[in-house]
Structures are given as C-alpha cells and as structure tokens.
Amino acid sequence: MATLGDIGVAAAFNLLSAFVFFIAFAVLRLQPFNDRVYFPKWYLKGLRTSPASSGAFVRKFVNLDFRSYLKFLNWMPEALKMPELELIDHAGLDSAVYLRIYLIGLKIFVPITIVAWAILVPVNYTNKTLELQLKNVTSSNIDKLSISNIPLESDRFWTHIVMAYAFTFWTCFVLLKEYEMVASMRLHFLASEKRRPDQFTVLVRNVPPDPDESVSETVEHFFLVNHPDTYLTNQVVCNANKLAKLVKQRKKKQNWLDYYQLKYSRNNAQRPIMKTGFLGLCGQKVDAIEHHEAEIKKLSKEIAEERERVNKDPKAIMPAAFVSFKSRWGAAVCAQTQQSRDPTSWLTEWAPEPCDVYWPNLPIPYVSLAIRRLIMAVAFFFLTFFFIIPIASVQALASIEGLEKVAPFLKPIIDMKFIKSVIQGILPGLALKLFLIFLPTILMIMAKFEGFTSKSSLERRAATRYYLFNLVNVFLGSIVAGSALEQLNTFIKQSANEIPRTIGVAVPLRATFFITYIMVDGWAGIAGEILMLKPLIIYHLKNFFLVKTEKDREEAMDPGSLGFNTGEPQIQLYFLLGLVYAAVTPALLPFIVIFFGLAYVVFRHQIINVYNQEYESAAAFWPDVHGRIIIALLISQVALIGLLTSKKAAQSTPFLIALVVLTIWFYTFCKARYEPAFVRYPLQEAMMKDTLERAREPNLNLKPYLQNAYIHPVFKEEDEEDEFDFKSENESVLVPTKRQSRRSTPAPSRISGASSPSLLPEVVPEHPERAS
C-alpha cells in the first residue's frame, strides 16, 4: 500500500516529467522547421507564413535568438489572452464550450478542495481508528486523512453529511449557471452564424417506394404537396461507397507515384525498383514508376465504370434524400414535425452540415438500424463486463506483491526505496492506461456499424460508451479488483458480520490508486498532449519524402481535432473521482485541481494554434456533459450512503436519500428547462433570421447555393470545374408526374421534364415565392 512518502515521490516524479515535456515543447516550438506542426491552424487560415529563412543556413532550422528561450513559458499567458467571443469566432462554439468543461472543473473543485481541507481533513486526521482498531487491514498514512479513520457510530459523520449537502448544492449551482450560459451562447451563435446549407436542409429517410417514379420524383411530389410554399430542391442519397473506396485507392497510389518520381528526380542514375508482394517485402521486382502508373490507369478506368453505374443503376439510389427549403423557418417546420400518417415513413431530421456528414453510413437501410444497434448493445455489454477480467489481472500484477510473484529475481531491486515508490506510485496507473489504449478505436468502429450519419453523432455515441466503460471498469472495477481483492485474506479470517465493516474501511483506501492514475493519465497525459511527438515525427517524415510543392506541404500538416469521443469521457472520470472522494478522501482533490488547471491552459493553446475542428455542432454535446456530472453526483451520494451504513451510522442515511431525490429533481428541471435549446430550433429564431436576410439580400436566390451542397464528395471533386446552369427560382417550373392518378400530386415532377409522355395539361406551376 502506498504511503504519503510514496505518493509524494510519485507526484514529484510526474511533475518533473510534465515540466520536462513543457521545456521540450517550448524549445521545439521556437524552431523554424517545426512552425507548421505547432501553429498549423494559422497556416490553414492564411494568417501565418513560414519564418524568414535569410541569413546563415543553420537559421533555416534552428532559432539562434537565445533571448527567446528565456521566456519558454510565455505560451501559457498567451493562451489565456484571447477573449471567449474572439475564441468562438476563431475556433467555433464546439471548441469554446469544450474548454468550459475544464473551467467547470476548476469552478467546482477549487472551493470544494479549500472547504474539504479546512474542515474534513482535520475531522478525519484527529482520530486513531486505523492505528488502534484495524491493525489487520492494510492501510497507509494517506488513509488517516480519510473517513476510514473515524470510529464506528461517531457523531463526526454528521460533518461529512453536511459537507455532502454543501458540495452537491455548490455543484448544482455551478451546473445551473453553466447550462444557462451555454444555452444562451448556442442560441446567440445560431442567430449570428453565417448562412450554411444545413440551416435550410432536412435529411429525409424511409421514402416509400413508388413503382412509377424515381426516388427524387417521389420526394419532390411529396414536398410540393405538403410544403408547397417553402420546398426548394432535393438531392437523393446514392450508394457511392465502392466508388469512394476506389478513389481513395487511386489517391494512395498517386502519393506513391509522386514519391518515386521525386526519388528518381533526385537520382537519375537508377530507376526506383519495388516488389509487388505483401507490404513490398516479397514478390516480383518491377519498375516502381511504371507499376504505379499502370495501377492508376487501371483504377481510373474502374472509377469511370463505377461512376457511370452509380448514376444509372436504380439500385444505387437509396430511399433517402437531403431536402432543402427556401427558408430556415420551412426547414425547421419540416425537421421537427411528423410528415405522414405512417410514423415509420418520411422520417425527417436536421441534416448535418456537409463537412459533418459521414457518407459511408447514408446508404444503410433505415429498417436495419434498429437491428444493428441491438447487436452493438449486446457486443458492448460483453466487451464491458468481460474486460474487467484482464483489467483485474493487470492491476494485480502492477503491484509490489504481483511483481515479486511473477519475477522473484527482481525482489532486491524492487525493495529499493526509490524504485518501490516509483512502482507503487506510477506502475498501476500506467498499466491501466496502456491496457485501454485501443479502446477508443474499438468503440468508434462500433458506432460506425450502428449507422449514425454524422461525425458529431458518431463521436457522441462513442463518448457515451467510453464513459460507461470507464465507469464500470476503471472506477468500479478498480475498486472491486483492487480494494476488495487485496483484503480477501482479511475477509476469510473474519466472521460474516465483520465483512461490511471491513468493506466500509477498505473502499476509501483505493484512493491511492486513483491518485496515481490522475498523475499518470492526467498530468503526464496533458504534458504529452502539448508536446505532440507523433504529429511532429509524421510531419517531418512526410516533409522529407513526399513534399514537392507548397500544396503538398499543406497536406502534410495534420492539425487534428479535439477528439470529443476520447477527451470528454476522460474528463468525466475526473469529475467522478473528485465528487466521489470529496467527502471520503479529500487528499485526492488537489490532484484533481492541478489536472483541470493544466488541462485548461494546454487545450486553450491547442485550440487556438493547432486543432482544426472538422465540424460545428453548436455545442450539441452539452446535455451529455451535464448529465454525466449529475451521474457522478448520484454515485458519490450512493457510495457515501453505503459507507456510512457499514460504519453503523445508518440512522443518518435518510438525510442522504433526500439529497439523492433533490439531485434527481434538479436534473429533471434542467432537462425540461434548457435541453430543448439543444435538440430543437425555435421557429421564432428561424423567422427572425429569415426576415433579416430578406431585408439585407432581397434578390437572393438560394437554389444555386443549395442545389449541390449535399452531393457525395467523390462526385463533387470530379465535377468542381463543371458549370451548372441553374434556373431562376422565380420561374414557373412545370413538373409532370408519371403516376396514373394525379389527384394527390398537383405539381408534376421537375426531373422528368416536359418530354415526359405523361405530361398532362392540368399541371400546376411552382409557387413563385421569393427566396428567403
């Protein structure tokens, strides 16, 4: 069991490691050849150019201004200077609100830490329970600062109950103010945002089949009938996954061709040779340039054939479409209402912005989504509850006793005081961190299989499951596998009525493991985040081997994005640990505060200078963040109830049950009061924005803007130089129908055109409404 000295050594070691990382980052970011790695966002915005390379040759690679190294930590105040409104304009609302999660951590835990250390730590430490009564239970000095050091049936437990109320009320107050603030920021952002295609567009799925008409004609007729004044155009969804795969393969081959051509241009004496077998390690030797030119030619032919098939084969057209409207108001009405008597057809939802669309999932039939999600729910259940077995094994091995059993020859080294402190303070957290390294990729694959149609929804689903996994395995699993199993010998020797008492003391003892986990995963992880070793190495490899032009250099920069699916669940684990142990083991709280403080500064720097967010969801993830902090509160209250019961203070549990009820009421209140702002778009706001736009641009024609906004990227890339002849929206468009009965479809189809044999004289012109 780790002592205060061991924790101190581990804390010093981790702080020193983080400090070394910060120094390395401060030095690397000043070098001219690393500028595009540590400031890529400014290059992408066109606001930064490569540092001047005049003068000595060495100046092109090394910063020789030694005065700049003296201010190696000046990036911290610089990261805090940008106001929040400017940050939203620079990086988007998603990034700004993501930073507020770390800020909430500071707002919640700084006052809680001060109060807990001022009140709870003296109350806990002034007892000698662990020394006198429970000599047969493994304990450490740090546990004397926890509730474990208070004797049974003590009146001092009322202090913990009062503090639980104080911590809960303060947390709820902060959450209420933040929810109100973020909801206001979201509405203001949507009102002030520039025109985007998704503001006017709805994704329609489960379009009923019509034997007489195509999907596009069916969609157009339905919306001309049911939304005659607001419907504008539609773009059907096609299954271009195979085509996209071929285009990706051709791009990969083209990159290799560029590499070999560059290699040959540097050395004309010998043509580059490659092997055609697995990973280029075996197989026939061929001319690399000629081989890749032939492969590209072959793929180009296949792409042309597949493109033609997608355009002509009716089976490639899916029963779904992006439907655009003349106004935001019209889109809001359609997205938020039921379209037909059959609730399983003509299903509408807000379309993601074009860069947020996850195109491979759009062709998935809607009827299969429920089956896919059931399969993934079962798979996630088994993944979560069977993963605890290897985690428990890792935790057992990542201890002094475990290492001595596996490798007894290391005992002399392990018994050295410094080595022992490092092992107990770092190894358990590091082992768990390494064991979970592939989990985010697995969860993202599962989310993609479920069929979500936007990158933001994929990340939110993966984040939800990552959080549940952390809750069950990292938190509950570490407590059970660590605390309970470590005390197994004690349980066997005691009578049955003594077991609850021992559990009540043993569970808080696991705080030492979580302290080490926070230092390894939190402190060192944050320092590694800003150092960016992996992007640095990859960029320089690309720059050395592949970059020929300035465009190549821009493509070599990969700034990445926040990674909501991994970052947010990890933050929530720290909220959970802080709230659970606030009234139990306050010694953990300073480590939480240090994490949130470092993370806020580091991620503010990364968002300003590095990350380029792929999409903008206007903080749609905030209700999930709020709900998970509430779950952490409830878990902390239930854990305290169980702990006090084991300490024979059951008479006080009704007071904590009332606290649980109040917390649930608070959650339902916030959900009813603020969550609608994150799932629906107020018609009043839509109409207001439309009215302002009509006043500013009375002759605006939205059809050219929306006509091809949701075409699959593989078509858009090849057609980007084509010219489209759009008709004016105010023209009367005759749209014939192919149906035998036309009573339910007053407007004929625009797509079939006037040459259709079913064109009849009773056509109705499209409403000559001005675009709004």
C-alpha positions in Angstrom: 0.0 0.0 0.0 1.4 3.4 -1.0 2.3 5.8 1.8 2.3 9.6 1.9 6.0 9.4 1.1 5.4 7.1 -1.9 2.6 9.5 -3.2 5.0 12.4 -2.7 7.7 10.7 -4.7 5.3 9.8 -7.5 3.9 13.3 -7.5 7.3 14.8 -7.7 8.3 12.4 -10.5 5.2 13.1 -12.5 5.5 16.9 -12.1 9.1 16.7 -13.1 8.2 14.7 -16.2 5.5 17.2 -17.1 7.9 20.0 -16.6 10.5 18.3 -18.9 7.8 17.9 -21.5 6.9 21.6 -21.2 10.5 22.6 -21.7 10.9 20.3 -24.7 7.7 21.8 -26.2 8.9 25.4 -25.5 12.2 24.6 -27.3 10.7 22.7 -30.2 8.0 25.3 -31.0 10.7 28.0 -31.4 12.5 26.1 -34.2 11.6 27.4 -37.7 11.2 23.9 -39.2 8.6 23.0 -36.5 6.5 26.0 -37.0 3.8 24.2 -39.2 3.5 21.5 -36.5 2.8 23.8 -33.6 0.9 26.5 -35.4 -0.9 24.8 -38.3 -4.3 26.5 -37.7 -2.9 29.9 -38.6 -1.4 28.5 -41.8 -4.7 27.0 -42.8 -6.4 30.4 -42.2 -3.7 32.0 -44.3 -2.6 34.3 -41.4 0.9 32.9 -40.9 3.8 32.2 -43.3 7.0 30.2 -42.8 9.6 32.0 -40.8 12.2 34.0 -42.8 15.0 31.8 -44.0 17.5 34.5 -44.9 21.0 34.6 -43.4 23.0 31.6 -42.3 21.9 28.2 -43.4 21.6 27.0 -39.9 18.9 29.7 -39.2 16.6 27.8 -41.5 16.4 25.0 -39.0 17.5 26.4 -35.6 16.4 29.5 -33.7 19.6 31.3 -32.7 17.9 34.0 -30.7 18.8 32.8 -27.2 16.7 35.5 -25.6 13.5 33.8 -26.8 14.5 30.7 -24.8 14.4 32.6 -21.6 10.6 33.1 -22.0 10.0 29.4 -22.5 6.7 29.5 -20.6 5.2 32.6 -22.2 2.9 30.4 -24.2 0.7 30.0 -21.1 -0.3 33.6 -20.6 -0.6 33.9 -24.4 -3.1 31.0 -24.4 -5.3 32.9 -21.8 -5.3 36.2 -23.5 -7.8 35.6 -26.3 -11.4 36.6 -25.1 -14.1 34.0 -25.4 -16.1 35.8 -28.1 -12.9 36.0 -30.2 -12.2 32.4 -29.5 -15.7 31.4 -30.7 -15.1 33.3 -33.9 -11.6 31.8 -34.3 -12.3 28.1 -33.4 -16.1 27.7 -33.2 -18.6 27.2 -30.4 -17.8 23.5 -30.0 -14.2 24.2 -29.1 -15.1 27.1 -26.8 -17.7 25.1 -24.9 -15.4 22.1 -24.7 -12.9 24.4 -22.8 -15.7 25.4 -20.4 -15.8 21.7 -19.2 -12.3 22.2 -17.8 -13.4 25.6 -16.4 -16.3 24.0 -14.7 -13.9 21.5 -13.1 -12.0 24.4 -11.6 -15.2 26.2 -10.5 -16.4 23.1 -8.7 -13.3 21.7 -7.2 -11.3 24.7 -6.1 -13.9 25.8 -3.5 -14.6 22.2 -2.6 -10.9 21.5 -2.0 -10.5 24.5 0.2 -13.5 23.6 2.3 -12.7 19.9 2.5 -9.1 20.5 3.6 -10.2 23.2 6.1 -13.0 21.1 7.7 -12.9 17.4 6.7 -9.2 16.7 6.9 -8.9 17.9 10.5 -12.0 15.9 11.4 -10.6 12.8 9.9 -7.0 13.1 11.0 -7.7 13.7 14.7 -8.7 10.1 15.1 -6.6 7.0 15.6 -9.1 4.4 14.4 -6.8 2.8 11.8 -3.9 2.6 14.2 -5.8 1.1 17.1 -8.8 -0.9 15.8 -7.9 -2.3 12.4 -4.3 -3.4 12.6 -5.1 -6.5 10.5 -6.2 -4.4 7.5 -3.6 -3.0 5.1 -3.7 0.8 5.3 -1.4 3.7 4.6 -0.7 7.1 6.1 -2.8 8.8 3.5 -5.9 6.9 4.7 -5.6 8.7 8.0 -6.9 11.8 6.2 -10.0 9.9 5.0 -13.3 8.9 6.5 -11.8 5.5 7.3 -10.0 7.0 10.3 -13.3 7.8 12.1 -14.6 5.2 14.6 -18.0 3.5 14.2 -21.1 5.3 15.2 -19.2 8.6 15.6 -21.1 11.9 15.7 -18.3 13.2 13.4 -20.1 11.6 10.4 -22.6 14.4 10.5 -19.8 16.7 9.3 -19.5 14.5 6.2 -23.2 14.6 5.6 -23.3 18.4 5.9 -20.3 18.6 3.6 -22.1 16.3 1.1 -25.0 18.7 1.0 -22.7 21.7 0.6 -20.7 20.0 -2.2 -23.9 18.9 -4.0 -25.6 22.3 -3.8 -22.4 24.1 -5.0 -22.0 21.7 -7.9 -25.7 22.1 -8.9 -25.4 25.9 -8.7 -22.3 25.9 -11.0 -24.1 23.4 -13.4 -27.2 25.5 -13.5 -25.3 28.7 -14.3 -23.2 26.9 -17.0 -26.3 25.3 -18.6 -28.0 28.6 -18.8 -24.8 30.3 -20.2 -24.1 27.6 -22.8 -27.8 27.5 -23.9 -27.7 31.3 -24.4 -24.3 31.0 -26.2 -25.8 28.4 -28.5 -28.9 30.4 -29.4 -26.7 33.5 -30.0 -24.3 31.5 -32.1 -27.1 30.1 -34.3 -28.6 33.6 -34.7 -25.4 35.3 -35.6 -23.9 32.5 -37.7 -23.3 32.9 -41.4 -25.5 31.2 -43.9 -24.9 27.4 -44.1 -26.6 24.7 -46.1 -27.7 22.7 -43.1 -29.8 25.7 -41.9 -32.1 25.1 -44.9 -31.8 21.3 -45.3 -33.5 18.3 -43.8 -32.5 14.6 -44.1 -35.5 12.5 -45.1 -35.3 8.7 -44.7 -37.6 5.8 -45.4 -39.1 7.3 -48.5 -41.9 4.9 -49.6 -41.2 3.1 -52.9 -43.2 4.2 -55.9 -43.2 1.8 -59.0 -44.0 4.7 -61.3 -41.4 7.3 -60.2 -37.9 7.6 -59.1 -36.9 8.4 -55.5 -36.2 12.0 -56.5 -39.5 12.4 -58.2 -41.3 10.9 -55.3 -39.6 13.2 -52.8 -40.3 16.3 -54.9 -44.0 15.5 -55.3 -44.5 14.8 -51.6 -42.9 18.1 -50.5 -44.5 20.1 -53.3 -47.9 18.9 -51.9 -47.1 19.1 -48.2 -44.7 22.1 -48.1 -45.8 24.0 -51.3 -44.6 27.4 -50.2 -41.2 26.5 -48.7 -39.9 23.5 -50.6 -36.9 24.3 -52.9 -35.0 21.3 -54.1 -33.7 17.8 -53.1 -30.6 15.7 -53.5 -31.1 11.9 -53.3 -28.7 9.7 -51.4 -26.7 7.2 -53.6 -24.6 4.3 -52.6 -21.1 5.5 -53.7 -19.1 3.6 -51.1 -17.4 1.4 -53.6 -16.6 4.4 -55.8 -15.2 6.3 -52.7 -13.0 3.3 -51.9 -11.6 3.2 -55.5 -10.9 7.0 -55.4 -9.1 6.5 -52.1 -7.0 3.7 -53.5 -6.1 5.8 -56.5 -5.1 8.7 -54.3 -2.9 6.4 -52.3 -1.3 5.1 -55.5 -0.8 8.6 -56.7 1.0 9.5 -53.5 3.4 6.6 -54.0 3.9 7.6 -57.6 4.8 11.1 -56.5 7.3 9.7 -54.0 9.0 7.5 -56.6 9.1 10.3 -59.2 10.7 12.6 -56.6 13.2 9.9 -55.7 14.1 9.4 -59.4 14.4 13.2 -60.0 17.0 13.3 -57.1 19.0 10.4 -58.6 18.6 9.8 -62.3 21.3 7.1 -62.4 18.9 4.4 -61.4 15.1 3.8 -61.8 13.4 3.0 -58.5 12.5 -0.7 -58.0 9.8 -2.2 -55.8 8.4 -5.6 -55.0 4.7 -6.3 -55.7 4.2 -8.7 -52.8 2.9 -8.1 -49.3 4.0 -4.7 -48.0 6.7 -4.6 -50.7 8.7 -7.2 -48.8 8.3 -10.1 -51.3 7.2 -10.8 -54.8 8.4 -9.8 -58.3 10.7 -6.8 -58.7 9.3 -4.2 -61.1 9.9 -0.6 -62.1 8.1 1.4 -59.3 7.1 4.3 -61.5 5.7 2.2 -64.4 3.9 -0.1 -61.9 2.1 2.7 -60.2 1.3 4.5 -63.5 -0.3 1.3 -64.7 -2.2 0.8 -61.4 -3.5 4.4 -61.5 -4.6 3.9 -65.1 -6.4 0.7 -64.2 -8.1 2.3 -61.2 -9.2 5.4 -63.2 -11.0 3.0 -65.7 -12.7 1.2 -62.8 -13.7 4.6 -61.3 -15.2 5.8 -64.5 -17.2 2.5 -64.8 -18.4 2.6 -61.2 -19.3 6.3 -61.5 -21.5 5.5 -64.5 -23.1 2.6 -62.7 -24.0 4.7 -59.7 -25.5 7.3 -62.0 -27.7 4.8 -64.0 -28.4 1.9 -61.7 -31.7 2.4 -59.7 -30.4 0.0 -57.1 -27.6 2.5 -56.2 -30.2 5.1 -55.3 -31.3 4.8 -51.6 -34.8 5.7 -50.2 -33.4 8.9 -48.6 -32.7 12.4 -49.6 -31.5 15.8 -48.5 -34.4 18.2 -48.9 -33.7 21.9 -49.0 -36.2 24.7 -48.3 -36.5 28.4 -49.2 -36.2 29.5 -45.6 -34.9 28.4 -42.3 -38.4 28.5 -41.0 -39.6 26.0 -43.6 -36.7 23.6 -42.7 -37.4 23.9 -39.0 -41.1 23.1 -39.5 -40.2 20.0 -41.6 -37.4 18.7 -39.3 -39.5 19.0 -36.2 -42.9 17.6 -37.3 -44.3 14.2 -38.4 -44.8 14.2 -42.1 -47.3 11.4 -42.8 -49.9 9.2 -41.1 -47.4 6.3 -41.1 -44.9 7.2 -38.4 -42.3 4.8 -40.0 -42.1 6.6 -43.3 -41.0 10.1 -44.4 -38.8 10.4 -41.3 -37.2 13.8 -41.1 -34.3 15.1 -39.0 -31.9 18.1 -39.3 -29.3 17.5 -41.9 -25.7 17.7 -40.6 -23.6 20.4 -42.2 -21.9 19.0 -45.4 -18.5 18.5 -43.8 -20.1 16.7 -40.8 -21.9 14.1 -43.0 -20.5 10.6 -42.6 -21.2 9.4 -46.1 -20.4 5.7 -45.8 -23.4 5.3 -43.4 -26.0 7.1 -45.5 -26.7 4.0 -47.8 -27.6 1.8 -44.8 -31.3 1.0 -45.0 -33.2 2.6 -42.1 -35.0 -0.6 -41.2 -31.7 -2.3 -40.4 -30.6 0.4 -37.9 -32.5 -1.0 -35.0 -31.0 -4.5 -35.6 -27.5 -3.0 -35.9 -27.9 -1.1 -32.6 -29.2 -4.1 -30.8 -26.2 -6.1 -31.9 -23.8 -3.4 -30.8 -25.6 -3.0 -27.5 -25.1 -6.7 -26.8 -21.5 -6.6 -28.0 -20.8 -3.6 -25.8 -22.3 -5.3 -22.8 -19.9 -8.3 -23.2 -16.9 -6.0 -24.0 -17.5 -4.0 -20.8 -18.2 -6.8 -18.4 -15.6 -9.3 -19.7 -12.9 -6.6 -20.0 -12.8 -6.4 -16.2 -11.1 -9.8 -16.0 -7.9 -8.7 -17.8 -8.0 -5.3 -16.0 -8.2 -7.1 -12.6 -5.2 -9.2 -13.7 -3.2 -6.2 -14.8 -4.0 -4.4 -11.5 -2.8 -7.5 -9.6 0.4 -7.7 -11.5 1.1 -3.9 -11.3 1.8 -4.1 -7.6 4.8 -5.0 -5.5 3.4 -8.3 -4.4 2.4 -9.2 -8.0 5.8 -8.4 -9.5 7.6 -10.4 -6.8 5.4 -13.4 -7.5 6.0 -13.2 -11.3 9.6 -12.2 -11.2 11.1 -13.1 -7.8 14.6 -12.4 -9.0 13.7 -8.7 -9.1 13.0 -8.6 -5.4 16.3 -6.9 -4.4 15.7 -4.1 -6.9 12.0 -3.7 -6.1 12.8 -3.4 -2.4 14.9 -0.3 -3.0 13.0 2.6 -1.5 13.0 4.9 -4.6 12.2 2.0 -7.0 9.4 0.8 -4.7 7.9 4.3 -4.6 8.0 4.7 -8.4 6.4 1.3 -8.9 3.6 1.9 -6.4 3.0 5.4 -7.5 3.2 5.0 -11.3 3.0 1.4 -12.5 -0.7 0.7 -11.7 -2.0 3.8 -13.5 0.4 3.3 -16.4 -0.5 -0.3 -16.8 -4.2 0.5 -16.9 -3.6 3.4 -19.4 -1.7 1.1 -21.8 -4.3 -1.6 -21.5 -7.0 0.9 -22.6 -5.1 2.4 -25.5 -7.1 0.6 -28.3 -10.5 1.1 -26.7 -11.5 4.4 -28.4 -10.8 2.8 -31.8 -13.0 -0.2 -31.0 -15.8 2.0 -29.7 -15.7 4.2 -32.8 -15.9 1.1 -35.1 -19.0 0.0 -33.1 -20.6 3.5 -33.5 -20.0 3.4 -37.3 -21.6 0.0 -37.5 -24.7 1.4 -35.8 -25.3 3.7 -38.8 -25.1 7.2 -37.5 -25.0 9.7 -40.3 -22.8 12.4 -38.9 -19.3 12.6 -37.5 -20.6 14.5 -34.5 -23.2 11.9 -33.6 -20.6 9.1 -34.1 -18.3 10.9 -31.6 -21.1 11.5 -29.1 -22.2 7.8 -29.2 -18.5 6.6 -28.8 -18.1 9.1 -26.0 -21.2 7.8 -24.2 -19.9 4.2 -24.3 -16.4 5.2 -23.4 -17.8 6.9 -20.3 -19.8 3.8 -19.4 -16.8 1.7 -19.9 -14.7 3.9 -17.6 -17.4 3.9 -15.0 -17.7 0.1 -14.9 -14.1 -1.0 -15.5 -11.8 1.9 -14.5 -13.8 3.1 -11.5 -16.0 0.3 -10.2 -13.6 -2.4 -11.5 -10.6 -0.8 -9.9 -12.4 -0.5 -6.5 -13.6 -4.1 -6.5 -10.5 -5.7 -8.0 -8.2 -3.5 -6.0 -9.7 -2.9 -2.6 -11.9 -5.9 -2.1 -9.4 -8.5 -3.5 -6.5 -7.0 -1.6 -8.5 -7.5 1.6 -9.6 -11.1 0.6 -7.3 -12.7 3.2 -8.8 -10.5 5.9 -12.3 -11.4 4.9 -11.6 -15.1 5.1 -10.3 -14.8 8.7 -13.2 -12.7 9.9 -16.7 -13.6 10.8 -19.5 -12.7 8.3 -20.9 -9.8 10.4 -17.4 -8.2 10.3 -17.3 -8.1 6.4 -19.4 -5.0 5.9 -17.3 -3.1 8.5 -14.1 -4.1 6.6 -15.6 -3.0 3.3 -16.5 0.3 4.7 -12.9 0.9 5.6 -11.3 -0.7 2.6 -13.2 1.1 -0.2 -11.8 4.6 0.6 -8.3 3.0 0.7 -8.4 2.7 -3.1 -8.0 6.5 -3.3 -4.2 6.0 -3.5 -4.5 4.1 -6.8 -6.7 6.8 -8.3 -4.2 9.5 -7.2 -1.5 7.7 -9.2 -3.9 7.3 -12.1 -4.6 11.0 -12.1 -0.9 11.8 -12.1 -0.1 9.3 -14.9 -3.1 9.7 -17.1 -3.8 13.4 -16.3 -0.7 15.3 -15.6 1.7 13.3 -17.9 -1.0 12.9 -20.5 -1.6 16.7 -20.7 2.1 17.3 -21.0 2.4 14.8 -23.7 -0.7 16.4 -25.5 1.1 19.7 -26.0 4.4 18.1 -26.9 2.8 16.4 -29.9 5.6 14.0 -30.6 3.6 11.8 -33.0 2.4 14.6 -35.3 5.9 16.1 -35.2 7.5 12.9 -36.4 4.9 12.2 -39.1 5.1 15.7 -40.4 8.9 15.6 -40.8 8.8 12.2 -42.5 6.2 13.4 -45.0 8.1 16.7 -45.5 11.3 14.8 -46.2 9.9 12.1 -48.5 6.8 13.4 -50.2 6.6 17.2 -50.2 7.4 18.8 -53.5 5.1 21.9 -53.6 3.5 24.2 -51.2 0.2 22.4 -51.6 2.0 19.1 -50.6 3.3 20.9 -47.5 -0.1 22.0 -46.5 -1.5 18.5 -46.9 1.4 17.1 -44.8 0.1 19.3 -41.9 -2.4 17.3 -40.0 -3.6 19.5 -37.1 -6.2 17.0 -36.0 -9.2 17.9 -33.9 -10.3 17.8 -30.3 -11.4 14.2 -30.3 -14.6 14.5 -28.3 -15.1 10.7 -28.2 -12.0 10.3 -26.1 -11.4 13.6 -24.4 -14.8 14.2 -22.8 -15.2 10.8 -21.2 -11.7 11.1 -19.7 -12.7 14.5 -18.2 -15.8 12.9 -16.8 -13.8 10.3 -15.0 -12.0 13.1 -13.1 -15.4 14.7 -12.2 -16.5 11.3 -10.9 -13.3 10.7 -8.9 -13.4 14.2 -7.4 -17.1 14.1 -6.4 -17.0 10.6 -5.0 -13.9 11.2 -2.9 -14.6 14.8 -1.9 -16.4 13.7 1.3 -14.5 10.4 1.7 -10.8 11.1 1.0 -10.2 14.9 0.4 -6.5 14.2 -0.1 -7.3 13.3 -3.7 -8.8 16.8 -4.5 -5.6 18.8 -5.0 -4.5 16.3 -7.7 -7.9 16.9 -9.5 -7.5 20.7 -9.3 -3.9 20.5 -10.8 -5.2 18.4 -13.6 -8.1 20.8 -14.5 -5.8 23.8 -14.3 -3.1 22.3 -16.6 -5.6 20.9 -19.0 -7.5 24.2 -19.4 -4.3 26.1 -20.3 -2.9 23.4 -22.6 -6.2 22.8 -24.5 -6.7 26.5 -24.8 -3.3 26.7 -26.5 -4.1 23.7 -28.7 -7.5 25.1 -29.8 -6.1 28.5 -30.6 -3.0 27.3 -32.5 -3.3 23.7 -33.5 -6.7 21.9 -33.7 -8.9 22.5 -36.8 -12.3 21.1 -35.9 -13.9 19.0 -38.6 -17.4 20.1 -37.9 -19.5 22.5 -35.9 -22.5 21.1 -33.9 -23.1 24.4 -31.9 -22.4 22.6 -28.6 -25.0 19.9 -29.2 -23.0 17.7 -26.8 -23.6 19.8 -23.7 -26.7 17.9 -22.3 -24.5 14.8 -22.3 -21.8 16.6 -20.3 -24.3 17.9 -17.8 -26.0 14.5 -17.4 -22.7 12.7 -16.7 -21.7 15.2 -14.0 -25.1 14.6 -12.4 -24.5 10.8 -12.6 -21.2 11.4 -10.8 -23.0 13.3 -8.0 -25.5 10.5 -7.6 -22.8 7.8 -7.4 -21.0 9.9 -4.8 -24.1 10.1 -2.7 -24.9 6.4 -3.0 -21.3 5.5 -2.2 -21.5 7.6 0.9 -24.8 6.0 2.0 -23.2 2.6 1.7 -20.1 3.7 3.5 -22.0 5.2 6.5 -24.2 2.1 6.7 -21.0 0.0 7.0 -19.8 2.4 9.7 -23.0 1.8 11.7 -24.3 5.3 11.0 -27.5 4.0 9.3 -29.7 6.5 11.2 -28.2 9.3 9.0 -28.9 7.7 5.6 -32.4 9.2 5.3 -30.8 12.6 5.1 -28.6 11.4 2.2 -31.5 9.7 0.5 -33.2 13.1 0.5 -30.1 14.5 -1.2 -30.4 11.9 -3.9 -34.0 12.9 -4.6 -33.1 16.6 -4.7 -30.3 15.9 -7.2 -32.6 13.9 -9.5 -35.2 16.7 -9.3 -32.5 19.2 -10.3 -31.6 17.1 -13.3 -35.2 16.8 -14.5 -35.6 20.6 -14.0 -32.6 21.4 -16.1 -33.6 18.9 -18.8 -37.0 20.4 -19.2 -35.8 24.0 -18.9 -32.7 24.0 -21.1 -32.3 20.8 -23.2 -34.9 21.8 -25.8 -32.5 24.5 -27.0 -30.1 21.8 -27.9 -32.5 19.4 -29.8 -34.9 21.9 -31.5 -34.5 25.2 -33.3 -37.1 27.8 -32.2 -39.4 28.9 -35.1 -39.2 32.5 -33.8 -35.4 32.5 -34.2 -35.7 31.0 -37.7 -38.2 33.5 -38.8 -36.2 36.4 -37.3 -33.0 35.3 -39.2 -35.0 34.8 -42.4 -36.5 38.3 -42.1 -33.2 39.9 -41.6 -31.7 38.0 -44.6 -34.6 39.1 -46.9 -34.1 42.7 -45.8 -30.3 42.6 -46.5 -30.5 40.5 -49.7 -33.9 41.0 -51.3 -32.8 39.3 -54.6 -31.1 36.3 -53.0 -31.5 33.0 -55.0 -30.7 30.0 -52.8 -31.1 27.3 -55.4 -27.6 27.6 -56.8 -26.3 27.7 -53.3 -28.2 24.5 -52.1 -28.5 22.5 -55.3 -25.2 20.7 -55.0 -24.4 21.2 -51.3 -25.1 17.6 -50.4 -23.6 15.8 -53.4 -21.3 13.0 -52.4 -17.7 14.3 -52.2 -16.5 11.8 -54.8 -18.8 13.4 -57.4 -18.1 17.0 -56.2 -14.4 16.6 -56.6 -14.6 15.5 -60.2 -17.3 18.0 -61.1 -15.9 21.0 -59.2 -14.9 22.6 -62.5 -18.2 21.9 -64.3 -20.6 24.8 -64.8 -24.2 24.3 -63.8 -27.0 26.3 -65.4 -29.5 26.9 -62.7 -32.9 28.2 -63.4 -34.1 31.3 -61.6 -36.2 30.4 -58.6 -38.9 32.8 -59.7 -39.5 31.0 -62.9 -42.7 28.8 -63.2 -41.5 25.2 -63.3 -43.7 22.6 -64.8 -43.2 19.2 -63.2 -45.0 16.3 -64.8 -46.0 13.1 -63.0 -45.8 9.5 -64.1 -48.5 8.3 -61.8 -51.8 7.0 -63.2 -53.7 9.0 -60.6 -52.6 12.7 -60.1 -55.2 13.8 -57.6 -52.8 13.7 -54.7 -49.9 15.3 -56.6 -50.9 18.7 -58.1 -47.4 19.6 -59.2 -45.6 17.4 -61.8 -42.0 16.4 -61.5 -39.3 18.8 -62.4 -36.9 16.0 -63.1 -38.9 14.1 -65.7 -39.2 17.3 -67.7 -41.6 18.4 -70.5 -40.6 15.5 -72.7 -42.4 13.0 -70.4 -45.2 11.1 -72.1 -47.3 11.6 -69.0 -47.3 15.4 -69.2 -50.9 16.5 -69.0 -52.4 20.0 -69.2 -53.5 20.1 -65.6 -50.1 21.0 -64.3 -49.7 23.5 -61.5 -46.7 25.9 -61.7 -44.4 26.1 -58.7 -45.2 29.0 -56.4 -43.2 32.0 -57.4 -42.2 32.7 -53.9 -39.1 34.9 -53.4 -36.2 33.0 -51.7 -35.8 33.9 -48.1 
